[in-house]
Amino acid sequence: MKILVFTEKPFAPAAVKAIEDVINASGNELELVERGTREDLLAAVKNANGLIVRSDVIDAEVMDHAPELKVIVRAGAGYDNIDLEAATKHGICVMNTPGQNSNAVAELVFGMVVMMCRNQYNGTSGSELKGKSLGIYAFGQVGRNVARIAKGFDMKVEALDKFVKDEVMEAEGVKPLHDVKELFSQNHFVSLHIPATAETKNSIGYDLVMLMPKGGVLINTARKEVIDEAGLMKALEERPDLRYVSDIRPAAAEEFEKKFAARVFFTPKKMGAQTAEANFNAGVAAAEQTIAYLKDGWNKFQVNK
Ligand code: 3PG
């Protein structure tokens, strides 16, 4: 069977080699398309039985072009780029690879936070993380890794996640919160790890950000869609002490940069999971899951039912 790996943002070469080895060893055939266009995707899916992607948009049109497609695996956590309803209608199983790239994202949180606290390394006096409080919004795999690393910095850690029991957070030395207003008003740093859903899109804006303590830093390694950009911009205008870092440029990135200069920082492309290790882990897991589904319907991480 043919397994198409289509990634606009390529995996590290060693990860590609490992994916290739796993697919070849299974007796399936690999087609690799990196940095492809939409047209390339529509052409390549034509005879694909399995499809592995990252943040690449897989909508009903792609599925209409893929009559043989049985399984799509998102090599990563967030699957807001895949039309689940269309997949279900087409009889396609969609899976993600939870946890495989979460440490990489968590490490980038601190990479960006330290950079902001040291004024983007411009030589002026900055501040430390030790003893400061961090609020984690969503205590999934990334949130848990963020909490683990924060302890090493000697930070106080709180988290909010309506799907996670208090005991789970407490076992990891994290104070459970139950109100998003508390998360923002009690923490110097707020790190977002919520998925982009109908409920969360545009949910972080003026009212919440204005609650942050003096010198607050908002960190977004989740999705740009969860931010109400107009509201955040207004808050940054009114509160010159606040800063915003985001792993992916907001829609209004240029305006943010023009208005707030070194108070904001955006990666040029989503970089959280862009490490050799995360690429390897997520890519190999995706290949193995695709093979297992095609072989005997293994669907442990199916996200469309
Ligand atoms: C994820 O959801 O797994 C991360 O945001 C990484 O996405 P990427 O594979 O596009 O880098």
Residues whose N, C-alpha, C, O or C-beta is under 5 A from the ligand:
A	BS01	3PG	R54 S55 A75 G76 A77 G78 A222 K270 A273
